[in-house]
Amino acid sequence: MSKLTFERPIIQRINAGLPSKYGMPRRLDPISHIDGTSIKSLLDEFGSPLFVISEQTIRKTYKEAHRAFSSRYPNVQFSWSYKTNYLNAVCNVFHQEGAWAEVVSGFEYQKAIENGVPGELIIFNGPDKSTDDLRLAIENNSLIHIDHFDELYELIHLSKEMGERPKVAIRVNMDTGFYPLWDRFGFNFENGEAWDALNRVMASKTLDLLGLHTHIGTYILSTDGYRIAAEKLASLAVKLEKKYGHVLKYIDLGGGFASKNTLRGAYYPGTDTAPSFDDFAEAITSALMSSEIKPDHLPMLILETGRAMIDEAGFLAGSVLATKRLADGRRATIIDVGVNILFTSFWYDHDIRPVEAVSDQSEDTTIYGPLCMNIDVIRGNIMFPLLKKGDHFVIRRVGAYNMTQWMQFITLRPNVIMLDSKGKPHLIRKKESLETINSLENTPEHLKNFEL
């Protein structure tokens, strides 16, 4: 029998946590499998840490969202938000389910083209579209959502130069009751700028105005803002038809639906507070159906939601590096996942669980990443079981933004795998190595040799 590790006893105030509507918090049940596949076996095969994406969950979530909207509105189209997660395997699952591509940069546009998305099924958003980007989008008949007047004027110039009719919409920002107002993108509704832009598009005679677009914010927990946005876009559509006899092909409500993650500082968990797809669908479609748009002129409803479609499908598994006591007696657990690869830990109190069954005993714990930076905190305060060095954990709902906003800093970015519908793992992005980093560098000849 091996000698047990001695740990100096301390006197600590008992902290049972804050009660919720369900009473006192319960112990954290371990999560040992994803889609029937052992997490420990995946870590043994692909290394720690490891991102795991469930293809089965992506498809299930997409079908749930599509059912919610298509059962309430006659013409619905989803468009996958590339910036949320642009790993090709992830994008192609959404495209197989019928989603178009929504991109916000030339880089993302090229990714969509390389993935085989037809140009006319790519929505090009964002304030940064170079002249070359616009030319390519025009040539491919893509849907260009105009963000500002400079872009509008350039499109008018290019349309004449190229002898083409770009397919366009304008992005509209508006007051929907959420602050701060996202008025840096698009044309403002309340001050008349959006109506001015529409009149200029119509007066140009060289642009083909197909739609209106808005994106009211991110992680929206109230459906009322979407109702207001839909009503305001519908009013613009009605004004266009009255003045010009012009009927729009689509209205794009963007994204921003909240996932079931819990925002930092929130009293209730996101699983209790995030509206369902049915809730969002009811607010948006009711506003459009009740508007003054003629029934036979109802536009296609486009949705670009990203976070709510992919967060649930993402997991991040890893290992405990060490445990220690902080100066005030609190327990600290150091893991091999840092904020450089889990960027959303700045926003969320992530649901982190042990992989193996552990003691029922838990303590007020701070969970740190491995980076030599004081800001590398995954959970600042959590009642967590007493894990040891080498024990495994898994973090839930990490599918959105972490694999696009991650960065190589101090540690290298890990493998990403996807579990197919049968639970078989596929490596969809290889982990980085020193060679990966050095291959992008170039050292001048006079700096290659030195003596110490």
Secondary structure as UniProt FT lines:
FT   TURN            21..22
FT   STRAND          33..34
FT   TURN            35..36
FT   STRAND          37..38
FT   HELIX           39..46
FT   STRAND          50..54
FT   HELIX           55..70
FT   TURN            71..72
FT   STRAND          76..81
FT   HELIX           82..84
FT   HELIX           88..96
FT   TURN            97..98
FT   STRAND          100..103
FT   HELIX           106..114
FT   TURN            115..116
FT   HELIX           119..121
FT   STRAND          122..124
FT   HELIX           131..139
FT   TURN            140..141
FT   STRAND          143..146
FT   HELIX           149..162
FT   STRAND          167..173
FT   TURN            183..184
FT   STRAND          187..188
FT   TURN            190..191
FT   HELIX           193..204
FT   STRAND          208..213
FT   HELIX           224..244
FT   STRAND          250..252
FT   TURN            264..265
FT   HELIX           270..273
FT   HELIX           277..289
FT   HELIX           295..297
FT   STRAND          300..303
FT   HELIX           307..310
FT   HELIX           311..313
FT   STRAND          314..325
FT   TURN            327..328
FT   STRAND          331..335
FT   TURN            339..341
FT   HELIX           343..346
FT   STRAND          352..354
FT   STRAND          362..368
FT   TURN            374..375
FT   STRAND          377..385
FT   TURN            389..390
FT   STRAND          392..396
FT   HELIX           402..405
FT   STRAND          416..419
FT   TURN            421..422
FT   STRAND          425..429
FT   HELIX           434..438
FT   TURN            439..440
FT   HELIX           445..447
//
